[in-house]
């Protein structure tokens, strides 16, 4: 039986089950996208965890959906709005309770409460050519590009439906032909900080929206650099996939694009200035790192600094940083302390969302973070 | 009857009023689930309510949690009757499935722009001829033509040192003008497409050196380019613009008097076109100068029999520099005092607000009244087009209404 036929079996099953409901939603998505086939997935990653995204209506929908429902594949969860174990003082009790309830509902369906946007660091590492249904955009890009797995950018709910059915809608990045790079971007200088990779993603997304880039970079990227690039390219309108010469698994599987662009480190420095605000007059400044969530064992060498700060990471990784961690939370959806107006960060993705919400944001290199950091964990 | 093939995901037949835009919408953050209002800042449909309407947009943008926003709209009975898209995405599809909102996919939404009401069945969208937009907007007499001057600072990023077009702002204006069904002639300024090179190179001094003539040539090319960009956006928003080159339409004598070369504006308007003029460099006799959009507005108002000129600017009308109060009415009798006060304010290449008002006062002697309206505010644009007096009125008579 083909995957699509197996999927049809679910639609022939009990019409009152959540699995049927999930399959109907996937069927609707397939129709809207003009796709006919479904593929078997090996894991799912769910976004849409924050109490501020779901609202009370969303919580009750999810509650109904969860009755008698279990996920069929390994499924991990995005961060919520804040650390539910140590919620900030200014968050009302009711919102903390709702966030706990949401986490518990996902848990009841068999979803691992990893509460991280870097699931590949917390026990959900995709393998080459595995099909996935992931919905966290930075993780989708990391899985496609760095792991060589295959996933489209799902919505939180469609990822959950796929987890419950074990299938997702085919097409898009599940197909070889759609993973072909569309532009070669050459960087003529070496770069040595995750922030530079973040800026490289901004350049690619802005200038070549929707095109998969093949980067030619004279330095080697580590996990933090790959994370930064994965997060920024998609935030700035790029594709949810990239290739890097000699560094990503599919770099030579396709034709080298004829469309080319070249840039220098100075271009990236200029971008950094453009995306940074002047924090001069701001009284209440915090320093923040961990968007996407940081990896285990990745010490930032905290030292005496000027502003208070915190790190976001999966609860599982919180050990070495305690007590400055916001475990299982996300700064881009959190309600930061009302007095906070200025933020120092090494993440261009965080900068994008925080600036949209009216905060002044100064970008610094990851290597500079420790100098700005006063680890009292206040946020 | 107009029929457009579509894919109707739910298969449910719906019919209702259309709200449409060529600008994508973010459901999460861009809509209010508790009221059904579109709240995306600067979106042409901002302030419109989704409830019981068929929403037509090219695509949805934004976060992967947009599906929850659609579901919440539906719970509060504020969801649209149906959503019609040309580029579907899985987030919107999920939200529509969750909230039982019919989702309809078409290959191109442009045929749906400007329709009042449509019916969507299994595989096609139908508009009956009564609801088809007339190519000639209904105005009772040719006398009701309105001349609309759009400030260059509104449709370009004027502070930019390189030419930078603001397509979004132009689309908002185009959409409101189209919706108002006002029969109009548009005149737009140059903004960053002309003023900065003219000022930077002192082009108005010794304009006949070879170097300066090259700059003039570049400026003229830039104006053509800007006008083409404007017309392209206006077409997308439903208007049928006819770009007119002012330096070919008019000739100018040594004293700056204009002569028309005979293109019949009335005929063009009656056929449903919107003539689009723009401020442009002009050779008159031995001199080179600028034929400003303000001057063109006056001339075309006279030629077409228009009774009013509306200036959409980036300012909130005219403010008295001494008192800080808005000036509601400017007439030949209160102008001299105000002119002295305003003269200290900054000028651009075409003389700023003082020259604008002077030209409008000149128009009053031909029975043409003027309005200066904040073109960034959709509500004010709407009111001005409906004939309500805007922020600052320039007229012959003394009464404020």
Interface residues (C-beta under 8 A of the other chain):
Chain A: X24 X25 X28 X29 X31 X32 X33 X34 X47 X48 X50 X53 X54 X55 X57 X58 X61 X135 X136 X137 X152 X153 X154 X155 X156 X157 X158 X161 X169
Chain B: X7 X9 X10 X28 X33 X63 X64 X65 X66 X67 X68 X71 X72 X75 X76 X88 X89 X90 X91 X92 X93 X94 X95 X96 X97 X98 X103 X105
